[in-house]
Amino acid sequence: MVQDILPPEARQAVEKLRRADIVIGIPSYNNGRTIGHVVRAAQAGLNKYFPEFQGVIINSDGGSRDDTRKQVLEAQLDPSQLLLLSTPLNPVHRLSFPYHGIPGKGSAFRMIFQMAHDLGAKACAVVDSDLRSITPEWFDLLLRPVLHRGYDFVAPYYHRHKYDGTITNSIIYPLTRSLYGHRIRQPIGGDFGMSLPVIETYLKRTDWETDVARYGIDIWMTTIAVASGYKVCQSFLGAKLHDAKDPGADLSAMLQQVVGSVFSLMIEFRDVWMRVQGSRDIELFGFRYDVGLDPIAVNLDRMIQAFIRGESDLREIWSMALSDRTLRELAALAQSARPAPADQFRLPDELWVNVIHEFASAFAELPAARSHLVRSLTPLYLGRVASFVNETRDMNASEVEDRIEQLCLAFERLKPFLVERWGGPRVDEFPPQPAAAPGRTQEVTS
Amino acid sequence: MIETFRQVLEQSVARLSAQATQFLPPLFVAIVVFGVAWLVALLVRWLLLHAFKGERFDAFLRKTGIGAMLDHSGRLRASPLLAHGIYYAILLTGLLNAISVFETDITREIVDGVVHLLPKLFAAAAIIVAGIWLAQYLGRGALLWASNEGFSWARRFCAFVRVVVVFVSIVVAADVLNFARTVFFSAFLIFTIGAVFAACLVLALNHREVYRWFAGARRPGSEQEDERSLWQHL
């Protein structure tokens, strides 16, 4: 049963439009500077690649105090500049409404999904409102696999700077890959395409008022699509360049929402992931090319200091989750990091995998301490990022991918211990795993 | 002289004999009652230890963290806890029954006092346990916040929060028990006013630094110039 959460003005718009083939959703909060570009790209994408479809662009706004909504409604596109081969049969509608509920990206998506569902959309794409690198092709790549290839969920695949997306690279990608067996490289990329059945599955769920309402939404969408057995693929979108503006949340809260969502879904889909061994490539659409990327500054000393401080301050909380052995190894690492130069700091893969697995198990075991447990991961995560920065300092993009692949393989290799901890078969009862193929995704052009 | 001595001796023996005939049977009954209660308590404890698994209660203790709070090894289990609790409850009931056999003013007062005090004692104990649990929870929250903000005094702040919460729970428990109410309440007031005064003093003397920290922590570009955007973590 899908609960109706649309505000009256959005409900009126749905009743007036009655139906749409494609819905493009753009969540926003004070993105007046960049959202006009995103809306124009969406409009161009619909005109250029889907002229025969009825398209709607919906902006779901979190109460912006700038001119975000005005920018959406006034974004103009000169069709003559697009050199269209065929004239669009239908005008692209642009709508902008404030969503209700917990402020956050997830709540914004909920309103978009509800409208897409009520309009009977065949496909829906959602993109961030602060993207500087978005082009009309993104919408072709996110929507066409759904409309013409029968896929239900399209995840993005970007080129990113080696120090960009560190939560993805160090936790979310390796963990979800080892759990569910799908090599989705950007599971929290933020720009997705999906079919109506997937949207219905999302809307029927009752956990919208949790971390899902905020930053947890991306991994929630990806995990549900994968764990529910929907047909999933990836599309290569080029580079992902964001507006430099920071969101209102701090790193600890962001990490809590994203990692907390992964751990919560582990509890729900326990029967799914405990049966999975190894991982497999999933289809990648789009033509891959190299792109220039914005450099990213990192403060190594601050990250290592945060790790050392966390080790001395948060031992009490870590001890609820970590085994004595892991705690001892972390203590030794912090001890050796104090006098050593910052560029020598290393947090080994195996130790990092054990940390994540043990935190996931404690998260399931100790409901009253969940928030504390996940928030206490911040210094460990910063330590891991510092280690990654040191290890990849002189590496090119391809070598960095190989390094991330090594971490993924460590997650897969140690998964039997996680399964045993969660009440599955003992480690020695697991059949020997076949040698994992390198995790490079295959290139398939659309 | 000898006659007088004999009379006194006879009276004493008669008095002792009267007291013995008056108190010995109840004493014997009291010993029997207490002995039976002790045997029943032993039997119930043995049965509970062997028959009652209490897995749900174990899970509750584990999940809420109360088990780890009461027993740091984390091995606290429901069945021994319940078995020992009921063992002492039966012993206490037996003891009260045994005392009430004498039917004197003193024993009646003791029994009445214990019966009236017991619910209050339970309530006070529950308040203290809840207070310790809350202190642990809030202390951990404070520790996480301070540590993630990079403050060097994170653990001291955590200890302060714990002390305050435990102190508040002791004040409430003392109030429930009607035990040194004024003393605890006065101590609490002095402590609270002192803490507020100290905090105001620190803020007043360091207002520039506090403002700088507050502004720097929330505005990009001050001390975080070389730090990357939070988006880039995702």
Interface residues (C-beta under 8 A of the other chain):
Chain A: D130 H161 Y163 D164 G165 T166 I167 T168 I188 G190 Y215 D218 H242 A244 K245 D246 P247 A249 D250 L251 S252 M254 L255 V258 I296 A297 V298 N299 R302 Q305 A306 R309 G310 D313 L314 E316 I317 M320 E365 L366 P367 A368 A369 S371 H372 R375 S376 T378 P379
Chain B: R62 K63 T64 G65 A68 Y137 R140 G141 L143 L144 A146 S147 N148 G150 S152 A154 R155 P220 D226 E227 R228 S229 L230 W231 Q232 H233 L234
